């Protein structure tokens, strides 16, 4: 079992994330133009950045950077650029997945239509680059080049993951296991959610001298546990707290770890049912069929398997944490980063 944090520790993490979120949202909205055509472009662009999110990525970047000695003023713009790119990815994800809810409200595509949502996502990505360009002017050229290289790598790794997930659905790939899942989320989630924010913060703080290997190992395991928790919340969470469509992953046919487990252990008849469900489009997956797949996950222990699998990954993340931050400065930032590890498993949104 992973180590746990008491209620006061969790409340401290939540409070820190809220504080970071307020600063980052204000900065994101300040960076997005507010002219014409407002109703067709700039208003949609401001939608997701104005909705409170977890603010995990900027919090990781800023805390890791300060823990390695960075000037906070050198980190803010970089953290804002990361969160802007995250919001751009979300807009496009929601279009690709046909999602209906994002952060407790209708998605951009549901409100404005696909064309306007695509433009808004592209616009937010462009603004992310503008913000990063301004932020890296504070750094010397070599360090700025490192930061830009990290940003470009993060974006490409994320797109590779997105393409793999879409390809699995397009080619009706069913024979998948935990290693396939971990490879997917290494690219799709971990790189831009945990690995990149930690790496770029530490690079700025150490002036490019930090050993990145341990940070990648910690960031991967921490990010994997974060994503698996997200997958489970989509199956067992409360929609008002979670902020996204409960069972949305099942309606979309996403190859999550619980679904992979179900497909691998189900009887021949139930495996055929899962295969038929996966071959359908979202509009062809009825609520009754989705409820049946969800019930099979309970019957075959897929939820329990996934929970135990994630707890094992989180134990490894705890071990790697000390190696990743061996050269970091003790203090509130390091304490916050350490407290995030048990928090990621206790969260409900």
Secondary structure as a PSIPRED ss2 file (coil, helix, strand):
# PSIPRED VFORMAT (PSIPRED V4.0)

   1 X C   1.000  0.000  0.000
   2 X C   1.000  0.000  0.000
   3 X C   1.000  0.000  0.000
   4 X C   1.000  0.000  0.000
   5 X C   1.000  0.000  0.000
   6 X C   1.000  0.000  0.000
   7 X H   0.000  1.000  0.000
   8 X H   0.000  1.000  0.000
   9 X H   0.000  1.000  0.000
  10 X H   0.000  1.000  0.000
  11 X H   0.000  1.000  0.000
  12 X H   0.000  1.000  0.000
  13 X H   0.000  1.000  0.000
  14 X H   0.000  1.000  0.000
  15 X H   0.000  1.000  0.000
  16 X H   0.000  1.000  0.000
  17 X H   0.000  1.000  0.000
  18 X H   0.000  1.000  0.000
  19 X H   0.000  1.000  0.000
  20 X H   0.000  1.000  0.000
  21 X H   0.000  1.000  0.000
  22 X H   0.000  1.000  0.000
  23 X H   0.000  1.000  0.000
  24 X H   0.000  1.000  0.000
  25 X H   0.000  1.000  0.000
  26 X H   0.000  1.000  0.000
  27 X H   0.000  1.000  0.000
  28 X H   0.000  1.000  0.000
  29 X H   0.000  1.000  0.000
  30 X H   0.000  1.000  0.000
  31 X H   0.000  1.000  0.000
  32 X C   1.000  0.000  0.000
  33 X C   1.000  0.000  0.000
  34 X C   1.000  0.000  0.000
  35 X C   1.000  0.000  0.000
  36 X C   1.000  0.000  0.000
  37 X C   1.000  0.000  0.000
  38 X H   0.000  1.000  0.000
  39 X H   0.000  1.000  0.000
  40 X H   0.000  1.000  0.000
  41 X H   0.000  1.000  0.000
  42 X H   0.000  1.000  0.000
  43 X H   0.000  1.000  0.000
  44 X H   0.000  1.000  0.000
  45 X H   0.000  1.000  0.000
  46 X H   0.000  1.000  0.000
  47 X H   0.000  1.000  0.000
  48 X H   0.000  1.000  0.000
  49 X H   0.000  1.000  0.000
  50 X H   0.000  1.000  0.000
  51 X C   1.000  0.000  0.000
  52 X C   1.000  0.000  0.000
  53 X C   1.000  0.000  0.000
  54 X C   1.000  0.000  0.000
  55 X C   1.000  0.000  0.000
  56 X H   0.000  1.000  0.000
  57 X H   0.000  1.000  0.000
  58 X H   0.000  1.000  0.000
  59 X H   0.000  1.000  0.000
  60 X H   0.000  1.000  0.000
  61 X H   0.000  1.000  0.000
  62 X H   0.000  1.000  0.000
  63 X H   0.000  1.000  0.000
  64 X H   0.000  1.000  0.000
  65 X H   0.000  1.000  0.000
  66 X H   0.000  1.000  0.000
  67 X H   0.000  1.000  0.000
  68 X C   1.000  0.000  0.000
  69 X C   1.000  0.000  0.000
  70 X C   1.000  0.000  0.000
  71 X C   1.000  0.000  0.000
  72 X H   0.000  1.000  0.000
  73 X H   0.000  1.000  0.000
  74 X H   0.000  1.000  0.000
  75 X H   0.000  1.000  0.000
  76 X H   0.000  1.000  0.000
  77 X H   0.000  1.000  0.000
  78 X H   0.000  1.000  0.000
  79 X H   0.000  1.000  0.000
  80 X H   0.000  1.000  0.000
  81 X H   0.000  1.000  0.000
  82 X H   0.000  1.000  0.000
  83 X H   0.000  1.000  0.000
  84 X H   0.000  1.000  0.000
  85 X H   0.000  1.000  0.000
  86 X H   0.000  1.000  0.000
  87 X H   0.000  1.000  0.000
  88 X H   0.000  1.000  0.000
  89 X H   0.000  1.000  0.000
  90 X H   0.000  1.000  0.000
  91 X H   0.000  1.000  0.000
  92 X H   0.000  1.000  0.000
  93 X H   0.000  1.000  0.000
  94 X H   0.000  1.000  0.000
  95 X H   0.000  1.000  0.000
  96 X H   0.000  1.000  0.000
  97 X H   0.000  1.000  0.000
  98 X C   1.000  0.000  0.000
  99 X C   1.000  0.000  0.000
 100 X C   1.000  0.000  0.000
 101 X E   0.000  0.000  1.000
 102 X E   0.000  0.000  1.000
 103 X C   1.000  0.000  0.000
 104 X C   1.000  0.000  0.000
 105 X E   0.000  0.000  1.000
 106 X E   0.000  0.000  1.000
 107 X C   1.000  0.000  0.000
 108 X H   0.000  1.000  0.000
 109 X H   0.000  1.000  0.000
 110 X H   0.000  1.000  0.000
 111 X H   0.000  1.000  0.000
 112 X H   0.000  1.000  0.000
 113 X C   1.000  0.000  0.000
 114 X H   0.000  1.000  0.000
 115 X H   0.000  1.000  0.000
 116 X H   0.000  1.000  0.000
 117 X H   0.000  1.000  0.000
 118 X H   0.000  1.000  0.000
 119 X H   0.000  1.000  0.000
 120 X H   0.000  1.000  0.000
 121 X H   0.000  1.000  0.000
 122 X H   0.000  1.000  0.000
 123 X H   0.000  1.000  0.000
 124 X H   0.000  1.000  0.000
 125 X H   0.000  1.000  0.000
 126 X H   0.000  1.000  0.000
 127 X H   0.000  1.000  0.000
 128 X H   0.000  1.000  0.000
 129 X H   0.000  1.000  0.000
 130 X H   0.000  1.000  0.000
 131 X H   0.000  1.000  0.000
 132 X H   0.000  1.000  0.000
 133 X H   0.000  1.000  0.000
 134 X H   0.000  1.000  0.000
 135 X H   0.000  1.000  0.000
 136 X H   0.000  1.000  0.000
 137 X C   1.000  0.000  0.000
 138 X C   1.000  0.000  0.000
 139 X C   1.000  0.000  0.000
 140 X C   1.000  0.000  0.000
 141 X H   0.000  1.000  0.000
 142 X H   0.000  1.000  0.000
 143 X H   0.000  1.000  0.000
 144 X H   0.000  1.000  0.000
 145 X H   0.000  1.000  0.000
 146 X H   0.000  1.000  0.000
 147 X H   0.000  1.000  0.000
 148 X H   0.000  1.000  0.000
 149 X H   0.000  1.000  0.000
 150 X H   0.000  1.000  0.000
 151 X H   0.000  1.000  0.000
 152 X H   0.000  1.000  0.000
 153 X H   0.000  1.000  0.000
 154 X H   0.000  1.000  0.000
 155 X H   0.000  1.000  0.000
 156 X H   0.000  1.000  0.000
 157 X H   0.000  1.000  0.000
 158 X H   0.000  1.000  0.000
 159 X H   0.000  1.000  0.000
 160 X H   0.000  1.000  0.000
 161 X H   0.000  1.000  0.000
 162 X H   0.000  1.000  0.000
 163 X H   0.000  1.000  0.000
 164 X H   0.000  1.000  0.000
 165 X H   0.000  1.000  0.000
 166 X H   0.000  1.000  0.000
 167 X H   0.000  1.000  0.000
 168 X H   0.000  1.000  0.000
 169 X H   0.000  1.000  0.000
 170 X H   0.000  1.000  0.000
 171 X C   1.000  0.000  0.000
 172 X C   1.000  0.000  0.000
 173 X C   1.000  0.000  0.000
 174 X C   1.000  0.000  0.000
 175 X C   1.000  0.000  0.000
 176 X C   1.000  0.000  0.000
 177 X C   1.000  0.000  0.000
 178 X H   0.000  1.000  0.000
 179 X H   0.000  1.000  0.000
 180 X H   0.000  1.000  0.000
 181 X H   0.000  1.000  0.000
 182 X H   0.000  1.000  0.000
 183 X H   0.000  1.000  0.000
 184 X H   0.000  1.000  0.000
 185 X H   0.000  1.000  0.000
 186 X H   0.000  1.000  0.000
 187 X H   0.000  1.000  0.000
 188 X H   0.000  1.000  0.000
 189 X H   0.000  1.000  0.000
 190 X H   0.000  1.000  0.000
 191 X H   0.000  1.000  0.000
 192 X H   0.000  1.000  0.000
 193 X H   0.000  1.000  0.000
 194 X H   0.000  1.000  0.000
 195 X H   0.000  1.000  0.000
 196 X H   0.000  1.000  0.000
 197 X H   0.000  1.000  0.000
 198 X H   0.000  1.000  0.000
 199 X H   0.000  1.000  0.000
 200 X H   0.000  1.000  0.000
 201 X H   0.000  1.000  0.000
 202 X H   0.000  1.000  0.000
 203 X H   0.000  1.000  0.000
 204 X H   0.000  1.000  0.000
 205 X H   0.000  1.000  0.000
 206 X H   0.000  1.000  0.000
 207 X C   1.000  0.000  0.000
 208 X C   1.000  0.000  0.000
 209 X C   1.000  0.000  0.000
 210 X C   1.000  0.000  0.000
 211 X C   1.000  0.000  0.000
 212 X H   0.000  1.000  0.000
 213 X H   0.000  1.000  0.000
 214 X H   0.000  1.000  0.000
 215 X H   0.000  1.000  0.000
 216 X H   0.000  1.000  0.000
 217 X H   0.000  1.000  0.000
 218 X H   0.000  1.000  0.000
 219 X H   0.000  1.000  0.000
 220 X H   0.000  1.000  0.000
 221 X H   0.000  1.000  0.000
 222 X H   0.000  1.000  0.000
 223 X H   0.000  1.000  0.000
 224 X H   0.000  1.000  0.000
 225 X H   0.000  1.000  0.000
 226 X H   0.000  1.000  0.000
 227 X H   0.000  1.000  0.000
 228 X H   0.000  1.000  0.000
 229 X H   0.000  1.000  0.000
 230 X H   0.000  1.000  0.000
 231 X H   0.000  1.000  0.000
 232 X H   0.000  1.000  0.000
 233 X H   0.000  1.000  0.000
 234 X H   0.000  1.000  0.000
 235 X H   0.000  1.000  0.000
 236 X H   0.000  1.000  0.000
 237 X C   1.000  0.000  0.000
 238 X C   1.000  0.000  0.000
 239 X H   0.000  1.000  0.000
 240 X H   0.000  1.000  0.000
 241 X H   0.000  1.000  0.000
 242 X H   0.000  1.000  0.000
 243 X C   1.000  0.000  0.000
 244 X C   1.000  0.000  0.000
 245 X C   1.000  0.000  0.000
 246 X C   1.000  0.000  0.000
 247 X C   1.000  0.000  0.000
 248 X H   0.000  1.000  0.000
 249 X H   0.000  1.000  0.000
 250 X H   0.000  1.000  0.000
 251 X H   0.000  1.000  0.000
 252 X H   0.000  1.000  0.000
 253 X C   1.000  0.000  0.000
 254 X C   1.000  0.000  0.000
 255 X C   1.000  0.000  0.000
 256 X C   1.000  0.000  0.000
 257 X H   0.000  1.000  0.000
 258 X H   0.000  1.000  0.000
 259 X H   0.000  1.000  0.000
 260 X H   0.000  1.000  0.000
 261 X H   0.000  1.000  0.000
 262 X H   0.000  1.000  0.000
 263 X H   0.000  1.000  0.000
 264 X H   0.000  1.000  0.000
 265 X H   0.000  1.000  0.000
 266 X C   1.000  0.000  0.000
 267 X C   1.000  0.000  0.000
 268 X H   0.000  1.000  0.000
 269 X H   0.000  1.000  0.000
 270 X H   0.000  1.000  0.000
 271 X H   0.000  1.000  0.000
 272 X H   0.000  1.000  0.000
 273 X H   0.000  1.000  0.000
 274 X H   0.000  1.000  0.000
 275 X H   0.000  1.000  0.000
 276 X H   0.000  1.000  0.000
 277 X H   0.000  1.000  0.000
 278 X H   0.000  1.000  0.000
 279 X H   0.000  1.000  0.000
 280 X C   1.000  0.000  0.000
 281 X C   1.000  0.000  0.000
 282 X H   0.000  1.000  0.000
 283 X H   0.000  1.000  0.000
 284 X H   0.000  1.000  0.000
 285 X C   1.000  0.000  0.000
 286 X C   1.000  0.000  0.000
 287 X H   0.000  1.000  0.000
 288 X H   0.000  1.000  0.000
 289 X H   0.000  1.000  0.000
 290 X H   0.000  1.000  0.000
 291 X H   0.000  1.000  0.000
 292 X H   0.000  1.000  0.000
 293 X H   0.000  1.000  0.000
 294 X H   0.000  1.000  0.000
 295 X H   0.000  1.000  0.000
 296 X H   0.000  1.000  0.000
 297 X H   0.000  1.000  0.000
 298 X H   0.000  1.000  0.000
 299 X H   0.000  1.000  0.000
 300 X C   1.000  0.000  0.000
 301 X C   1.000  0.000  0.000
 302 X H   0.000  1.000  0.000
 303 X H   0.000  1.000  0.000
 304 X H   0.000  1.000  0.000
 305 X H   0.000  1.000  0.000
 306 X H   0.000  1.000  0.000
 307 X H   0.000  1.000  0.000
 308 X H   0.000  1.000  0.000
 309 X H   0.000  1.000  0.000
 310 X H   0.000  1.000  0.000
 311 X H   0.000  1.000  0.000
 312 X H   0.000  1.000  0.000
 313 X H   0.000  1.000  0.000
 314 X H   0.000  1.000  0.000
 315 X H   0.000  1.000  0.000
 316 X H   0.000  1.000  0.000
 317 X H   0.000  1.000  0.000
 318 X H   0.000  1.000  0.000
 319 X H   0.000  1.000  0.000
 320 X H   0.000  1.000  0.000
 321 X H   0.000  1.000  0.000
 322 X H   0.000  1.000  0.000
 323 X H   0.000  1.000  0.000
 324 X H   0.000  1.000  0.000
 325 X C   1.000  0.000  0.000
 326 X C   1.000  0.000  0.000
 327 X C   1.000  0.000  0.000
 328 X C   1.000  0.000  0.000
 329 X C   1.000  0.000  0.000
 330 X C   1.000  0.000  0.000
 331 X C   1.000  0.000  0.000
 332 X H   0.000  1.000  0.000
 333 X H   0.000  1.000  0.000
 334 X H   0.000  1.000  0.000
 335 X H   0.000  1.000  0.000
 336 X H   0.000  1.000  0.000
 337 X H   0.000  1.000  0.000
 338 X H   0.000  1.000  0.000
 339 X H   0.000  1.000  0.000
 340 X H   0.000  1.000  0.000
 341 X H   0.000  1.000  0.000
 342 X H   0.000  1.000  0.000
 343 X H   0.000  1.000  0.000
 344 X H   0.000  1.000  0.000
 345 X H   0.000  1.000  0.000
 346 X H   0.000  1.000  0.000
 347 X C   1.000  0.000  0.000
 348 X C   1.000  0.000  0.000
 349 X C   1.000  0.000  0.000
